[in-house]
Amino acid sequence: MLAPEQLFAFLVAAVVVTATPGPDNLMVLAVGLSRGRRHGMAFGLGCALGCLSHTALAVAGVSALLAASPLAFTVLRVAGGAYLIGLGVQALRSRGGTRIGDGSPPGEGEATRAGLFVRGVVANAINPKVVLFFLSFLPQFVATDRGGVPAQMAALGIVFTLQAALLFGLLGFFAGRVGRWLTARPRAGLWLDRIAGTVFVGLGVRLIASR
């Protein structure tokens, strides 16, 4: 379904996106630091599985556009490219300053691991910015000449979810070490933003320039 080079390019971009400091991984770090490894891993896995809801919405939206008009799909790709460039510029202009303590999930309290897992799913699933990101991010890795665009997008969304589950799980498990590393290197978040910004701008330009 997915060509090897298509899958590799997507995995590289997905890992960069997932590893860049943001609300989800900062919350995973916060839970791991305050509640322990298992709670951090539970919350991280919940955040990752929340991506499946965005995949379903993206597949449904693109399928509707393809049914309406191939031109509409092209418009979506160009708009998605512009959105990714905007995200990239924002990341490049960031001054870093990652603060792990800012990421506590709402109502974390004395929640059980199962409760934190559910909160992770919900926190990710109801985030409208993630929906918009998936609509912009997934289509550019679809090879329209191979056919089965909705199936390709579904496969890409599942791959994204799996790599996010792995990285978030590891982040929750090693929350103490990662937290100390980031605290000792306040500019680390800045450089991660620079890398992500460069990737976003490159992907956006590539998407707009493609035919």
C-alpha positions as protocol buffer text, in pm:
chain_id: "A"
residue {
  index: 1
  type: MET
  ca { x: 0 y: 0 z: 0 }
}
residue {
  index: 2
  type: LEU
  ca { x: 280 y: 242 z: 93 }
}
residue {
  index: 3
  type: ALA
  ca { x: 603 y: 253 z: -106 }
}
residue {
  index: 4
  type: PRO
  ca { x: 923 y: 212 z: 103 }
}
residue {
  index: 5
  type: GLU
  ca { x: 1051 y: 561 z: 17 }
}
residue {
  index: 6
  type: GLN
  ca { x: 708 y: 706 z: 92 }
}
residue {
  index: 7
  type: LEU
  ca { x: 699 y: 538 z: 432 }
}
residue {
  index: 8
  type: PHE
  ca { x: 1057 y: 639 z: 517 }
}
residue {
  index: 9
  type: ALA
  ca { x: 1000 y: 1007 z: 432 }
}
residue {
  index: 10
  type: PHE
  ca { x: 682 y: 1010 z: 638 }
}
residue {
  index: 11
  type: LEU
  ca { x: 845 y: 840 z: 937 }
}
residue {
  index: 12
  type: VAL
  ca { x: 1132 y: 1091 z: 945 }
}
residue {
  index: 13
  type: ALA
  ca { x: 891 y: 1385 z: 939 }
}
residue {
  index: 14
  type: ALA
  ca { x: 656 y: 1223 z: 1193 }
}
residue {
  index: 15
  type: VAL
  ca { x: 938 y: 1156 z: 1442 }
}
residue {
  index: 16
  type: VAL
  ca { x: 1058 y: 1518 z: 1416 }
}
residue {
  index: 17
  type: VAL
  ca { x: 704 y: 1644 z: 1474 }
}
residue {
  index: 18
  type: THR
  ca { x: 648 y: 1414 z: 1771 }
}
residue {
  index: 19
  type: ALA
  ca { x: 985 y: 1488 z: 1934 }
}
residue {
  index: 20
  type: THR
  ca { x: 950 y: 1867 z: 1914 }
}
residue {
  index: 21
  type: PRO
  ca { x: 843 y: 2013 z: 2252 }
}
residue {
  index: 22
  type: GLY
  ca { x: 469 y: 2072 z: 2247 }
}
residue {
  index: 23
  type: PRO
  ca { x: 160 y: 2039 z: 2472 }
}
residue {
  index: 24
  type: ASP
  ca { x: 137 y: 1660 z: 2444 }
}
residue {
  index: 25
  type: ASN
  ca { x: 496 y: 1561 z: 2519 }
}
residue {
  index: 26
  type: LEU
  ca { x: 532 y: 1830 z: 2787 }
}
residue {
  index: 27
  type: MET
  ca { x: 225 y: 1688 z: 2961 }
}
residue {
  index: 28
  type: VAL
  ca { x: 370 y: 1338 z: 2934 }
}
residue {
  index: 29
  type: LEU
  ca { x: 691 y: 1464 z: 3094 }
}
residue {
  index: 30
  type: ALA
  ca { x: 499 y: 1643 z: 3366 }
}
residue {
  index: 31
  type: VAL
  ca { x: 298 y: 1332 z: 3455 }
}
residue {
  index: 32
  type: GLY
  ca { x: 604 y: 1109 z: 3444 }
}
residue {
  index: 33
  type: LEU
  ca { x: 796 y: 1344 z: 3672 }
}
residue {
  index: 34
  type: SER
  ca { x: 514 y: 1393 z: 3922 }
}
residue {
  index: 35
  type: ARG
  ca { x: 349 y: 1049 z: 3924 }
}
residue {
  index: 36
  type: GLY
  ca { x: 611 y: 805 z: 3802 }
}
residue {
  index: 37
  type: ARG
  ca { x: 696 y: 604 z: 3493 }
}
residue {
  index: 38
  type: ARG
  ca { x: 382 y: 395 z: 3462 }
}
residue {
  index: 39
  type: HIS
  ca { x: 149 y: 693 z: 3492 }
}
residue {
  index: 40
  type: GLY
  ca { x: 355 y: 889 z: 3240 }
}
residue {
  index: 41
  type: MET
  ca { x: 351 y: 600 z: 2997 }
}
residue {
  index: 42
  type: ALA
  ca { x: -26 y: 556 z: 3038 }
}
residue {
  index: 43
  type: PHE
  ca { x: -93 y: 922 z: 2965 }
}
residue {
  index: 44
  type: GLY
  ca { x: 150 y: 918 z: 2670 }
}
residue {
  index: 45
  type: LEU
  ca { x: -14 y: 613 z: 2513 }
}
residue {
  index: 46
  type: GLY
  ca { x: -351 y: 781 z: 2551 }
}
residue {
  index: 47
  type: CYS
  ca { x: -225 y: 1092 z: 2372 }
}
residue {
  index: 48
  type: ALA
  ca { x: -90 y: 876 z: 2090 }
}
residue {
  index: 49
  type: LEU
  ca { x: -413 y: 680 z: 2043 }
}
residue {
  index: 50
  type: GLY
  ca { x: -604 y: 1008 z: 2026 }
}
residue {
  index: 51
  type: CYS
  ca { x: -439 y: 1055 z: 1686 }
}
residue {
  index: 52
  type: LEU
  ca { x: -664 y: 783 z: 1543 }
}
residue {
  index: 53
  type: SER
  ca { x: -966 y: 1013 z: 1572 }
}
residue {
  index: 54
  type: HIS
  ca { x: -783 y: 1282 z: 1373 }
}
residue {
  index: 55
  type: THR
  ca { x: -686 y: 1021 z: 1113 }
}
residue {
  index: 56
  type: ALA
  ca { x: -1051 y: 923 z: 1071 }
}
residue {
  index: 57
  type: LEU
  ca { x: -1156 y: 1287 z: 1030 }
}
residue {
  index: 58
  type: ALA
  ca { x: -876 y: 1353 z: 781 }
}
residue {
  index: 59
  type: VAL
  ca { x: -964 y: 1045 z: 574 }
}
residue {
  index: 60
  type: ALA
  ca { x: -1334 y: 1138 z: 571 }
}
residue {
  index: 61
  type: GLY
  ca { x: -1259 y: 1497 z: 476 }
}
residue {
  index: 62
  type: VAL
  ca { x: -1021 y: 1410 z: 194 }
}
residue {
  index: 63
  type: SER
  ca { x: -1254 y: 1138 z: 66 }
}
residue {
  index: 64
  type: ALA
  ca { x: -1535 y: 1393 z: 46 }
}
residue {
  index: 65
  type: LEU
  ca { x: -1313 y: 1637 z: -143 }
}
residue {
  index: 66
  type: LEU
  ca { x: -1202 y: 1370 z: -390 }
}
residue {
  index: 67
  type: ALA
  ca { x: -1562 y: 1271 z: -451 }
}
residue {
  index: 68
  type: ALA
  ca { x: -1652 y: 1635 z: -513 }
}
residue {
  index: 69
  type: SER
  ca { x: -1357 y: 1735 z: -731 }
}
residue {
  index: 70
  type: PRO
  ca { x: -989 y: 1653 z: -784 }
}
residue {
  index: 71
  type: LEU
  ca { x: -936 y: 2030 z: -791 }
}
residue {
  index: 72
  type: ALA
  ca { x: -1066 y: 2050 z: -433 }
}
residue {
  index: 73
  type: PHE
  ca { x: -801 y: 1801 z: -326 }
}
residue {
  index: 74
  type: THR
  ca { x: -534 y: 2014 z: -494 }
}
residue {
  index: 75
  type: VAL
  ca { x: -663 y: 2319 z: -310 }
}
residue {
  index: 76
  type: LEU
  ca { x: -639 y: 2126 z: 16 }
}
residue {
  index: 77
  type: ARG
  ca { x: -279 y: 2029 z: -59 }
}
residue {
  index: 78
  type: VAL
  ca { x: -179 y: 2390 z: -136 }
}
residue {
  index: 79
  type: ALA
  ca { x: -362 y: 2523 z: 171 }
}
residue {
  index: 80
  type: GLY
  ca { x: -194 y: 2253 z: 378 }
}
residue {
  index: 81
  type: GLY
  ca { x: 144 y: 2356 z: 243 }
}
residue {
  index: 82
  type: ALA
  ca { x: 81 y: 2717 z: 341 }
}
residue {
  index: 83
  type: TYR
  ca { x: -27 y: 2606 z: 687 }
}
residue {
  index: 84
  type: LEU
  ca { x: 289 y: 2399 z: 736 }
}
residue {
  index: 85
  type: ILE
  ca { x: 505 y: 2691 z: 622 }
}
residue {
  index: 86
  type: GLY
  ca { x: 327 y: 2907 z: 878 }
}
residue {
  index: 87
  type: LEU
  ca { x: 399 y: 2652 z: 1150 }
}
residue {
  index: 88
  type: GLY
  ca { x: 760 y: 2635 z: 1038 }
}
residue {
  index: 89
  type: VAL
  ca { x: 808 y: 3012 z: 1050 }
}
residue {
  index: 90
  type: GLN
  ca { x: 652 y: 3021 z: 1395 }
}
residue {
  index: 91
  type: ALA
  ca { x: 891 y: 2749 z: 1516 }
}
residue {
  index: 92
  type: LEU
  ca { x: 1192 y: 2923 z: 1360 }
}
residue {
  index: 93
  type: ARG
  ca { x: 1101 y: 3247 z: 1536 }
}
residue {
  index: 94
  type: SER
  ca { x: 1054 y: 3072 z: 1871 }
}
residue {
  index: 95
  type: ARG
  ca { x: 1290 y: 3169 z: 2151 }
}
residue {
  index: 96
  type: GLY
  ca { x: 1269 y: 2829 z: 2317 }
}
residue {
  index: 97
  type: GLY
  ca { x: 1214 y: 2847 z: 2690 }
}
residue {
  index: 98
  type: THR
  ca { x: 1056 y: 2504 z: 2731 }
}
residue {
  index: 99
  type: ARG
  ca { x: 902 y: 2470 z: 3078 }
}
residue {
  index: 100
  type: ILE
  ca { x: 806 y: 2118 z: 3177 }
}
residue {
  index: 101
  type: GLY
  ca { x: 599 y: 2235 z: 3469 }
}
residue {
  index: 102
  type: ASP
  ca { x: 357 y: 2414 z: 3233 }
}
residue {
  index: 103
  type: GLY
  ca { x: 229 y: 2085 z: 3094 }
}
residue {
  index: 104
  type: SER
  ca { x: 22 y: 1936 z: 3375 }
}
residue {
  index: 105
  type: PRO
  ca { x: -293 y: 1776 z: 3234 }
}
residue {
  index: 106
  type: PRO
  ca { x: -620 y: 1920 z: 3365 }
}
residue {
  index: 107
  type: GLY
  ca { x: -755 y: 1739 z: 3669 }
}
residue {
  index: 108
  type: GLU
  ca { x: -451 y: 1514 z: 3697 }
}
residue {
  index: 109
  type: GLY
  ca { x: -479 y: 1495 z: 4077 }
}
residue {
  index: 110
  type: GLU
  ca { x: -468 y: 1138 z: 4204 }
}
residue {
  index: 111
  type: ALA
  ca { x: -589 y: 980 z: 3881 }
}
residue {
  index: 112
  type: THR
  ca { x: -523 y: 613 z: 3821 }
}
residue {
  index: 113
  type: ARG
  ca { x: -321 y: 494 z: 3524 }
}
residue {
  index: 114
  type: ALA
  ca { x: -644 y: 403 z: 3344 }
}
residue {
  index: 115
  type: GLY
  ca { x: -784 y: 747 z: 3419 }
}
residue {
  index: 116
  type: LEU
  ca { x: -472 y: 916 z: 3284 }
}
residue {
  index: 117
  type: PHE
  ca { x: -485 y: 700 z: 2972 }
}
residue {
  index: 118
  type: VAL
  ca { x: -843 y: 815 z: 2904 }
}
residue {
  index: 119
  type: ARG
  ca { x: -749 y: 1177 z: 2971 }
}
residue {
  index: 120
  type: GLY
  ca { x: -463 y: 1147 z: 2726 }
}
residue {
  index: 121
  type: VAL
  ca { x: -697 y: 1017 z: 2456 }
}
residue {
  index: 122
  type: VAL
  ca { x: -951 y: 1293 z: 2521 }
}
residue {
  index: 123
  type: ALA
  ca { x: -692 y: 1573 z: 2548 }
}
residue {
  index: 124
  type: ASN
  ca { x: -556 y: 1485 z: 2205 }
}
residue {
  index: 125
  type: ALA
  ca { x: -886 y: 1397 z: 2037 }
}
residue {
  index: 126
  type: ILE
  ca { x: -1059 y: 1727 z: 2119 }
}
residue {
  index: 127
  type: ASN
  ca { x: -770 y: 1949 z: 2015 }
}
residue {
  index: 128
  type: PRO
  ca { x: -883 y: 2131 z: 1697 }
}
residue {
  index: 129
  type: LYS
  ca { x: -525 y: 2231 z: 1612 }
}
residue {
  index: 130
  type: VAL
  ca { x: -429 y: 1865 z: 1580 }
}
residue {
  index: 131
  type: VAL
  ca { x: -723 y: 1803 z: 1345 }
}
residue {
  index: 132
  type: LEU
  ca { x: -602 y: 2089 z: 1123 }
}
residue {
  index: 133
  type: PHE
  ca { x: -246 y: 1960 z: 1137 }
}
residue {
  index: 134
  type: PHE
  ca { x: -348 y: 1610 z: 1025 }
}
residue {
  index: 135
  type: LEU
  ca { x: -551 y: 1753 z: 737 }
}
residue {
  index: 136
  type: SER
  ca { x: -242 y: 1945 z: 626 }
}
residue {
  index: 137
  type: PHE
  ca { x: 26 y: 1688 z: 706 }
}
residue {
  index: 138
  type: LEU
  ca { x: -105 y: 1355 z: 582 }
}
residue {
  index: 139
  type: PRO
  ca { x: -212 y: 1444 z: 224 }
}
residue {
  index: 140
  type: GLN
  ca { x: 134 y: 1551 z: 113 }
}
residue {
  index: 141
  type: PHE
  ca { x: 271 y: 1200 z: 171 }
}
residue {
  index: 142
  type: VAL
  ca { x: -4 y: 1043 z: -38 }
}
residue {
  index: 143
  type: ALA
  ca { x: 100 y: 918 z: -383 }
}
residue {
  index: 144
  type: THR
  ca { x: -212 y: 996 z: -585 }
}
residue {
  index: 145
  type: ASP
  ca { x: -79 y: 802 z: -885 }
}
residue {
  index: 146
  type: ARG
  ca { x: -91 y: 484 z: -677 }
}
residue {
  index: 147
  type: GLY
  ca { x: -465 y: 519 z: -616 }
}
residue {
  index: 148
  type: GLY
  ca { x: -651 y: 442 z: -294 }
}
residue {
  index: 149
  type: VAL
  ca { x: -588 y: 785 z: -140 }
}
residue {
  index: 150
  type: PRO
  ca { x: -816 y: 731 z: 164 }
}
residue {
  index: 151
  type: ALA
  ca { x: -649 y: 395 z: 233 }
}
residue {
  index: 152
  type: GLN
  ca { x: -304 y: 552 z: 208 }
}
residue {
  index: 153
  type: MET
  ca { x: -403 y: 828 z: 449 }
}
residue {
  index: 154
  type: ALA
  ca { x: -545 y: 576 z: 692 }
}
residue {
  index: 155
  type: ALA
  ca { x: -221 y: 378 z: 678 }
}
residue {
  index: 156
  type: LEU
  ca { x: -13 y: 692 z: 732 }
}
residue {
  index: 157
  type: GLY
  ca { x: -230 y: 791 z: 1029 }
}
residue {
  index: 158
  type: ILE
  ca { x: -182 y: 447 z: 1185 }
}
residue {
  index: 159
  type: VAL
  ca { x: 195 y: 470 z: 1131 }
}
residue {
  index: 160
  type: PHE
  ca { x: 196 y: 814 z: 1295 }
}
residue {
  index: 161
  type: THR
  ca { x: 0 y: 678 z: 1590 }
}
residue {
  index: 162
  type: LEU
  ca { x: 237 y: 382 z: 1635 }
}
residue {
  index: 163
  type: GLN
  ca { x: 552 y: 594 z: 1632 }
}
residue {
  index: 164
  type: ALA
  ca { x: 389 y: 846 z: 1867 }
}
residue {
  index: 165
  type: ALA
  ca { x: 293 y: 565 z: 2105 }
}
residue {
  index: 166
  type: LEU
  ca { x: 652 y: 441 z: 2105 }
}
residue {
  index: 167
  type: LEU
  ca { x: 808 y: 785 z: 2158 }
}
residue {
  index: 168
  type: PHE
  ca { x: 554 y: 899 z: 2417 }
}
residue {
  index: 169
  type: GLY
  ca { x: 587 y: 568 z: 2600 }
}
residue {
  index: 170
  type: LEU
  ca { x: 964 y: 607 z: 2612 }
}
residue {
  index: 171
  type: LEU
  ca { x: 924 y: 970 z: 2717 }
}
residue {
  index: 172
  type: GLY
  ca { x: 702 y: 869 z: 3006 }
}
residue {
  index: 173
  type: PHE
  ca { x: 941 y: 590 z: 3107 }
}
residue {
  index: 174
  type: PHE
  ca { x: 1249 y: 814 z: 3099 }
}
residue {
  index: 175
  type: ALA
  ca { x: 1071 y: 1129 z: 3216 }
}
residue {
  index: 176
  type: GLY
  ca { x: 1315 y: 1185 z: 3503 }
}
residue {
  index: 177
  type: ARG
  ca { x: 1623 y: 1167 z: 3284 }
}
residue {
  index: 178
  type: VAL
  ca { x: 1472 y: 1370 z: 3000 }
}
residue {
  index: 179
  type: GLY
  ca { x: 1347 y: 1631 z: 3244 }
}
residue {
  index: 180
  type: ARG
  ca { x: 1691 y: 1672 z: 3400 }
}
residue {
  index: 181
  type: TRP
  ca { x: 1852 y: 1688 z: 3055 }
}
residue {
  index: 182
  type: LEU
  ca { x: 1617 y: 1963 z: 2938 }
}
residue {
  index: 183
  type: THR
  ca { x: 1659 y: 2154 z: 3264 }
}
residue {
  index: 184
  type: ALA
  ca { x: 2037 y: 2146 z: 3229 }
}
residue {
  index: 185
  type: ARG
  ca { x: 2013 y: 2253 z: 2863 }
}
residue {
  index: 186
  type: PRO
  ca { x: 1759 y: 2534 z: 2837 }
}
residue {
  index: 187
  type: ARG
  ca { x: 1846 y: 2593 z: 2472 }
}
residue {
  index: 188
  type: ALA
  ca { x: 1770 y: 2233 z: 2372 }
}
residue {
  index: 189
  type: GLY
  ca { x: 1405 y: 2319 z: 2307 }
}
residue {
  index: 190
  type: LEU
  ca { x: 1516 y: 2611 z: 2093 }
}
residue {
  index: 191
  type: TRP
  ca { x: 1725 y: 2390 z: 1864 }
}
residue {
  index: 192
  type: LEU
  ca { x: 1449 y: 2130 z: 1841 }
}
residue {
  index: 193
  type: ASP
  ca { x: 1216 y: 2410 z: 1731 }
}
residue {
  index: 194
  type: ARG
  ca { x: 1470 y: 2518 z: 1470 }
}
residue {
  index: 195
  type: ILE
  ca { x: 1491 y: 2165 z: 1331 }
}
residue {
  index: 196
  type: ALA
  ca { x: 1114 y: 2124 z: 1325 }
}
residue {
  index: 197
  type: GLY
  ca { x: 1068 y: 2468 z: 1170 }
}
residue {
  index: 198
  type: THR
  ca { x: 1309 y: 2383 z: 889 }
}
residue {
  index: 199
  type: VAL
  ca { x: 1131 y: 2053 z: 826 }
}
residue {
  index: 200
  type: PHE
  ca { x: 786 y: 2220 z: 823 }
}
residue {
  index: 201
  type: VAL
  ca { x: 892 y: 2493 z: 582 }
}
residue {
  index: 202
  type: GLY
  ca { x: 1060 y: 2240 z: 354 }
}
residue {
  index: 203
  type: LEU
  ca { x: 755 y: 2015 z: 350 }
}
residue {
  index: 204
  type: GLY
  ca { x: 524 y: 2309 z: 289 }
}
residue {
  index: 205
  type: VAL
  ca { x: 727 y: 2438 z: -5 }
}
residue {
  index: 206
  type: ARG
  ca { x: 753 y: 2088 z: -147 }
}
residue {
  index: 207
  type: LEU
  ca { x: 378 y: 2043 z: -118 }
}
residue {
  index: 208
  type: ILE
  ca { x: 293 y: 2372 z: -290 }
}
residue {
  index: 209
  type: ALA
  ca { x: 549 y: 2316 z: -568 }
}
residue {
  index: 210
  type: SER
  ca { x: 436 y: 1959 z: -640 }
}
residue {
  index: 211
  type: ARG
  ca { x: 188 y: 1878 z: -915 }
}
